Amino acid sequence: MAVVSVSMPDELLDRLDQFAEDHGYTGRSEVVREASRNLLGEFEDTRLEDRELMGIVTVLFDYETTSVEEQMMHLRHEHESLVASNFHSHVGDHHCMELFVLEGALEDISTFVGKIRATQDALTVDYSVIPVDSFDPISQER
């Protein structure tokens, strides 16, 4: 097995170690391997391939980190054909939230979410994807 060096803030490393201990992992490497598998497998759901999809992406960032908002604007314009709607809101005293409504193919939504996640200083990124070509809210699965 290859050994990989990864840089991360001390606070994140502490959280990773605590998570490993709290959940019975043998160590941080096991947690990172599982998280990597989950991340890489996220958009490999074959039930969503070749379907018309809607995605909702929310991004939370510090109000004073204007570079994030600027990066969101650039991504919105870069993926203009994918972004059906975009909403910006102030949350609490020091945070902003960007909400994107996407319409498109799985690969395009996956690329967009990946670029959002790669945005430095974004505090949280959350998303959901659902098919809209035969939407049945009762039996809806992701």
C-alpha positions as CSV (number, residue, x, y, z in Angstrom):
1,M,0.0,0.0,0.0
2,A,1.4,3.4,-0.9
3,V,2.0,6.0,1.7
4,V,0.6,9.5,1.0
5,S,1.5,12.8,2.7
6,V,-1.4,15.2,3.1
7,S,-1.4,18.7,4.5
8,M,-4.3,19.9,6.7
9,P,-4.9,22.4,9.5
10,D,-4.2,21.2,13.0
11,E,-7.8,21.6,14.0
12,L,-9.0,19.3,11.2
13,L,-6.3,16.7,12.1
14,D,-7.5,16.8,15.7
15,R,-11.1,16.3,14.6
16,L,-10.0,13.4,12.3
17,D,-8.1,11.7,15.2
18,Q,-11.1,12.2,17.6
19,F,-13.5,10.8,15.0
20,A,-11.3,7.8,14.5
21,E,-11.2,7.2,18.3
22,D,-14.9,7.8,18.8
23,H,-16.0,5.5,16.0
24,G,-13.5,2.6,16.6
25,Y,-11.3,3.1,13.6
26,T,-7.7,1.8,13.8
27,G,-6.4,5.3,13.0
28,R,-6.7,8.3,10.8
29,S,-5.5,6.4,7.7
30,E,-8.5,4.2,7.9
31,V,-10.8,7.2,8.2
32,V,-9.2,8.9,5.2
33,R,-9.4,5.8,3.0
34,E,-13.1,5.4,3.8
35,A,-13.9,9.1,3.2
36,S,-12.0,8.9,-0.1
37,R,-14.0,5.8,-1.2
38,N,-17.2,7.6,-0.3
39,L,-16.3,10.8,-2.1
40,L,-15.2,9.0,-5.2
41,G,-18.3,6.8,-5.2
42,E,-20.8,9.6,-4.7
43,F,-21.6,10.2,-8.3
44,E,-21.3,6.6,-9.5
45,D,-25.0,5.8,-8.9
46,T,-25.9,4.1,-12.1
47,R,-29.6,4.8,-11.4
48,L,-28.9,8.4,-12.1
49,E,-27.0,8.0,-15.4
50,D,-28.6,9.2,-18.6
51,R,-31.4,10.8,-16.7
52,E,-32.7,14.4,-16.4
53,L,-31.6,15.5,-13.0
54,M,-32.1,18.4,-10.6
55,G,-29.5,19.3,-8.1
56,I,-29.5,21.6,-5.1
57,V,-26.2,22.8,-3.8
58,T,-25.8,25.0,-0.7
59,V,-22.5,26.7,0.3
60,L,-21.9,28.4,3.6
61,F,-19.0,30.8,4.1
62,D,-17.8,33.6,6.3
63,Y,-19.2,37.0,5.3
64,E,-15.8,38.6,5.4
65,T,-14.3,36.1,3.0
66,T,-15.3,37.9,-0.2
67,S,-13.1,35.7,-2.4
68,V,-15.7,32.8,-1.9
69,E,-18.5,34.9,-3.1
70,E,-16.5,36.0,-6.1
71,Q,-15.6,32.4,-6.9
72,M,-19.3,31.5,-6.7
73,M,-20.1,34.2,-9.2
74,H,-17.4,32.9,-11.6
75,L,-18.7,29.3,-11.3
76,R,-22.3,30.4,-11.8
77,H,-21.2,32.1,-15.1
78,E,-18.9,29.3,-16.2
79,H,-21.8,26.8,-15.8
80,E,-24.5,29.1,-17.0
81,S,-26.3,26.3,-18.9
82,L,-26.4,24.1,-15.8
83,V,-27.4,26.7,-13.2
84,A,-31.2,27.2,-13.4
85,S,-31.3,29.5,-10.3
86,N,-29.0,31.0,-7.7
87,F,-29.8,32.6,-4.4
88,H,-27.6,34.5,-2.0
89,S,-28.6,35.1,1.7
90,H,-27.0,36.4,4.8
91,V,-27.1,33.9,7.7
92,G,-26.5,35.1,11.3
93,D,-24.0,37.9,11.9
94,H,-21.0,36.6,10.0
95,H,-22.1,34.1,7.3
96,C,-23.5,34.0,3.8
97,M,-25.2,31.1,2.0
98,E,-25.2,30.5,-1.7
99,L,-27.9,28.1,-3.0
100,F,-27.7,26.8,-6.5
101,V,-30.5,25.0,-8.4
102,L,-29.0,22.9,-11.2
103,E,-30.7,21.1,-14.1
104,G,-28.6,18.7,-16.1
105,A,-26.7,15.5,-16.5
106,L,-25.0,13.6,-13.6
107,E,-21.5,14.3,-15.0
108,D,-22.1,18.1,-15.2
109,I,-23.6,18.2,-11.7
110,S,-20.7,16.2,-10.4
111,T,-18.2,18.6,-12.0
112,F,-20.0,21.6,-10.6
113,V,-20.1,20.1,-7.0
114,G,-16.4,19.2,-7.3
115,K,-15.5,22.8,-8.2
116,I,-17.6,24.2,-5.4
117,R,-16.0,21.8,-2.9
118,A,-12.5,22.9,-4.1
119,T,-13.3,26.5,-3.3
120,Q,-11.0,27.6,-0.6
121,D,-12.6,29.1,2.6
122,A,-16.0,27.5,1.9
123,L,-17.1,26.3,5.4
124,T,-19.7,23.7,4.3
125,V,-20.9,22.4,1.0
126,D,-24.1,20.2,0.9
127,Y,-26.0,18.9,-2.1
128,S,-28.8,16.6,-3.2
129,V,-29.6,15.2,-6.6
130,I,-32.9,13.8,-7.8
131,P,-34.2,12.6,-11.2
132,V,-37.0,14.8,-12.6
133,D,-37.7,12.8,-15.8
134,S,-40.1,10.5,-13.9
135,F,-40.4,12.1,-10.5
136,D,-42.4,10.2,-7.9
137,P,-42.0,11.9,-4.5
138,I,-43.3,8.8,-2.6
139,S,-40.7,6.4,-3.9
140,Q,-37.9,8.9,-4.5
141,E,-34.5,7.5,-3.7
142,R,-31.0,8.9,-4.0
